[in-house]
Amino acid sequence: MSSSLQPITLYAHGHSPNPVKVAIILEELGLPYKKVNLDGPALKQEPFISINPNGRAPAIEDPNTGITLWESGAIIQYLVETYDAEHHKLSYPATAVREYHQLNQWLMFQVSGQGPYFGQATWFLFFHPEKLPSAIERYLNEIERVTGVLDSWLAKHEFLVGDKVTYADLSFVPYAALVAKVPILNRDGKLFVAEGEEGGEKKEKYPAYTKWLDTLMARPAVSKVMEQFAAAAASIH
């Protein structure tokens, strides 16, 4: 990537998964960027509200093109189309029609399926003022459903699209990693362990999904971003 590029500003909020997934793409593409961490009130007031009228992270300002964007899926598509159009490190060219459109398919599934369902599970478990067991159960069940969809596909494919890691795979990492490390979200490990095994041996419930996630988490750019955001979270209240 050209050293003449100016840093892209990424607005984030603690270790909220959506800014994390944008940071992963920036890191994977080797793009210079600076992260601005905002607390909750700052997201809802000026100057940020003029950048993102929805008052949520992430948003970016790219001085190289003069573009300001919010919504993580739109940001990822912009970054890939602007900065990965030559080498296609994380993407496929439009001439690869099948792969090109399947990438968008999986990104849309992450944005509309994994993100909202996993996020709502977190909300009703940890932040909602009342405990609503039916809501908690619904969204924990959705975590299982989405995980099952991914596992069934990955049982027959090494990656979501084609024969390499793409932005489609990477977009799922932050929420998936959150669920993997928080016992109550993964039902105290039961999300990943099949029940009814004989002889006391545990069997992975979603083996293809687990292998895929481990592969993604081992990537240097991914582990770097995850560690940086975890450290920054302590300063956000």
C-alpha positions as CSV (number, residue, x, y, z in Angstrom):
1,M,0.0,0.0,0.0
2,S,1.3,3.4,-0.9
3,S,3.1,5.2,1.9
4,S,1.7,8.5,0.7
5,L,-1.8,7.6,2.1
6,Q,-3.0,9.7,5.0
7,P,-4.4,7.9,8.0
8,I,-8.1,7.1,7.9
9,T,-10.0,8.1,11.0
10,L,-12.0,5.3,12.6
11,Y,-14.5,6.3,15.2
12,A,-15.1,3.5,17.7
13,H,-16.8,2.8,21.1
14,G,-14.8,0.6,23.5
15,H,-14.7,-2.9,22.1
16,S,-18.0,-2.7,20.3
17,P,-17.9,-5.5,17.6
18,N,-18.8,-3.4,14.6
19,P,-15.9,-0.9,14.8
20,V,-13.6,-3.9,15.5
21,K,-14.6,-5.5,12.2
22,V,-13.8,-2.3,10.3
23,A,-10.4,-2.1,12.1
24,I,-9.7,-5.7,11.0
25,I,-10.2,-4.9,7.4
26,L,-8.1,-1.7,7.7
27,E,-5.3,-3.8,9.3
28,E,-5.6,-6.7,6.8
29,L,-5.3,-4.2,3.9
30,G,-2.3,-2.5,5.5
31,L,-4.1,0.9,5.5
32,P,-2.9,3.6,7.9
33,Y,-5.6,4.6,10.3
34,K,-6.1,6.3,13.7
35,K,-8.8,5.2,16.1
36,V,-10.8,7.7,18.0
37,N,-12.6,6.2,21.0
38,L,-15.9,7.9,22.0
39,D,-18.0,7.3,25.1
40,G,-21.7,6.9,24.9
41,P,-22.7,10.6,25.3
42,A,-20.1,11.8,22.7
43,L,-21.7,9.5,20.1
44,K,-25.0,11.4,20.5
45,Q,-23.8,15.0,20.2
46,E,-21.7,17.2,18.1
47,P,-19.2,17.0,16.4
48,F,-19.9,13.3,15.9
49,I,-23.6,13.5,15.2
50,S,-22.7,15.5,12.0
51,I,-20.5,12.6,10.9
52,N,-23.1,10.0,11.7
53,P,-26.6,11.2,12.4
54,N,-27.5,7.7,13.7
55,G,-25.1,8.4,16.6
56,R,-23.4,5.1,16.7
57,A,-20.0,3.6,15.9
58,P,-18.3,2.9,13.6
59,A,-17.8,5.8,11.2
60,I,-14.8,6.7,9.1
61,E,-13.4,9.9,7.6
62,D,-11.0,9.2,4.7
63,P,-8.8,12.2,3.9
64,N,-7.5,10.5,0.8
65,T,-10.9,10.6,-0.9
66,G,-12.8,13.1,1.2
67,I,-15.4,10.5,2.0
68,T,-17.2,10.2,5.3
69,L,-19.1,6.9,5.9
70,W,-21.1,5.1,8.6
71,E,-22.6,1.6,8.8
72,S,-20.0,-1.1,9.1
73,G,-21.1,-3.0,6.0
74,A,-21.0,0.1,3.8
75,I,-17.6,1.0,5.2
76,I,-16.2,-2.5,4.5
77,Q,-17.4,-2.4,0.9
78,Y,-16.0,1.0,0.4
79,L,-12.5,0.0,1.8
80,V,-12.3,-3.1,-0.3
81,E,-13.5,-1.4,-3.5
82,T,-11.2,1.6,-3.0
83,Y,-8.1,-0.1,-1.7
84,D,-8.3,-3.8,-2.7
85,A,-9.3,-3.3,-6.3
86,E,-5.9,-4.2,-7.7
87,H,-4.6,-7.1,-5.6
88,H,-7.9,-8.5,-4.3
89,K,-6.3,-9.7,-1.1
90,L,-9.7,-9.9,0.6
91,S,-12.0,-9.9,-2.3
92,Y,-12.7,-11.0,-5.9
93,P,-13.0,-8.9,-9.0
94,A,-16.4,-8.2,-10.5
95,T,-15.4,-10.4,-13.4
96,A,-15.6,-13.4,-11.0
97,V,-19.3,-12.9,-11.0
98,R,-20.3,-15.8,-8.7
99,E,-17.7,-15.0,-6.0
100,Y,-18.2,-11.2,-6.3
101,H,-21.9,-11.5,-5.5
102,Q,-21.5,-14.2,-2.9
103,L,-19.2,-12.0,-0.9
104,N,-22.0,-9.4,-0.7
105,Q,-24.5,-12.2,0.2
106,W,-22.4,-13.3,3.3
107,L,-21.7,-9.7,4.3
108,M,-25.4,-8.9,4.2
109,F,-26.1,-12.1,6.3
110,Q,-23.6,-10.9,8.9
111,V,-25.0,-7.3,9.0
112,S,-28.7,-8.4,9.1
113,G,-28.4,-11.7,10.9
114,Q,-25.4,-12.3,13.1
115,G,-24.9,-8.7,14.3
116,P,-28.4,-7.9,15.4
117,Y,-29.2,-11.2,16.9
118,F,-25.9,-11.5,18.8
119,G,-26.1,-7.9,19.8
120,Q,-29.7,-8.3,21.2
121,A,-28.6,-11.3,23.2
122,T,-25.9,-9.2,24.8
123,W,-28.4,-6.4,25.5
124,F,-31.0,-8.5,27.1
125,L,-28.5,-10.4,29.2
126,F,-26.4,-7.6,30.5
127,F,-28.0,-4.2,29.9
128,H,-31.8,-4.3,29.8
129,P,-33.2,-3.0,33.1
130,E,-35.6,-6.0,33.4
131,K,-34.8,-9.6,33.0
132,L,-37.0,-11.0,30.2
133,P,-36.3,-14.8,30.0
134,S,-38.4,-15.1,26.8
135,A,-36.3,-12.4,25.0
136,I,-33.0,-13.9,26.3
137,E,-34.0,-17.4,25.1
138,R,-35.1,-16.1,21.7
139,Y,-31.7,-14.4,21.0
140,L,-29.6,-17.2,22.4
141,N,-31.5,-19.5,20.1
142,E,-30.7,-17.2,17.2
143,I,-27.0,-17.4,18.1
144,E,-27.3,-21.1,17.8
145,R,-29.3,-20.9,14.5
146,V,-26.8,-18.5,12.9
147,T,-23.9,-20.6,14.1
148,G,-25.5,-23.6,12.6
149,V,-26.0,-22.0,9.2
150,L,-22.3,-21.1,9.1
151,D,-21.2,-24.6,10.3
152,S,-23.3,-26.4,7.7
153,W,-21.8,-24.3,4.9
154,L,-18.2,-24.6,6.3
155,A,-18.6,-28.4,6.6
156,K,-18.3,-28.4,2.8
157,H,-16.2,-25.3,2.2
158,E,-13.0,-24.1,3.8
159,F,-14.1,-20.5,3.6
160,L,-17.3,-18.7,3.0
161,V,-16.4,-17.7,-0.6
162,G,-13.9,-19.3,-2.9
163,D,-10.6,-20.7,-1.7
164,K,-9.2,-17.9,0.5
165,V,-10.1,-15.7,3.5
166,T,-12.1,-12.7,2.4
167,Y,-13.8,-9.7,4.0
168,A,-16.9,-11.9,4.3
169,D,-15.2,-14.3,6.7
170,L,-13.5,-11.5,8.6
171,S,-16.8,-9.6,9.1
172,F,-18.1,-12.4,11.4
173,V,-15.1,-12.5,13.7
174,P,-15.8,-9.9,16.4
175,Y,-19.3,-11.1,17.4
176,A,-18.2,-14.8,17.0
177,A,-15.2,-14.2,19.3
178,L,-17.4,-12.4,21.8
179,V,-19.8,-15.3,22.1
180,A,-16.9,-17.8,22.3
181,K,-15.4,-16.1,25.3
182,V,-18.5,-15.2,27.3
183,P,-20.0,-18.3,29.0
184,I,-23.5,-17.0,29.3
185,L,-23.7,-16.3,25.6
186,N,-22.4,-19.7,24.7
187,R,-24.7,-21.4,27.2
188,D,-21.7,-22.2,29.5
189,G,-20.0,-24.0,26.7
190,K,-23.0,-26.0,25.5
191,L,-23.1,-24.0,22.2
192,F,-19.9,-25.8,21.2
193,V,-20.4,-29.2,22.7
194,A,-22.9,-31.8,21.5
195,E,-25.0,-33.5,24.1
196,G,-25.6,-37.2,24.6
197,E,-22.1,-38.4,23.9
198,E,-21.3,-41.9,25.2
199,G,-18.4,-42.6,27.4
200,G,-18.2,-39.1,28.8
201,E,-16.4,-37.8,25.8
202,K,-17.2,-34.4,24.5
203,K,-17.8,-33.8,20.9
204,E,-17.8,-30.4,19.2
205,K,-21.3,-29.3,18.2
206,Y,-20.1,-27.1,15.4
207,P,-16.7,-28.5,14.4
208,A,-16.4,-26.8,11.0
209,Y,-17.4,-23.4,12.4
210,T,-14.9,-23.8,15.3
211,K,-12.0,-24.7,13.0
212,W,-12.8,-21.7,10.7
213,L,-13.0,-19.3,13.6
214,D,-9.7,-20.6,15.1
215,T,-8.1,-20.0,11.7
216,L,-9.3,-16.5,11.4
217,M,-8.4,-15.6,15.0
218,A,-4.9,-16.8,14.4
219,R,-4.3,-14.3,11.7
220,P,-1.8,-11.6,12.9
221,A,-4.0,-8.7,11.8
222,V,-7.0,-10.1,13.6
223,S,-5.2,-10.9,16.9
224,K,-3.6,-7.5,16.9
225,V,-6.9,-5.6,16.5
226,M,-8.7,-7.8,19.0
227,E,-5.9,-7.1,21.6
228,Q,-5.9,-3.4,20.9
229,F,-9.7,-3.0,21.3
230,A,-9.7,-5.1,24.5
231,A,-7.1,-2.8,26.0
232,A,-9.0,0.3,24.9
233,A,-12.3,-0.8,26.4
234,A,-11.1,-0.2,29.9
235,S,-11.0,3.6,29.2
236,I,-14.7,3.7,28.1
237,H,-17.4,3.9,30.7
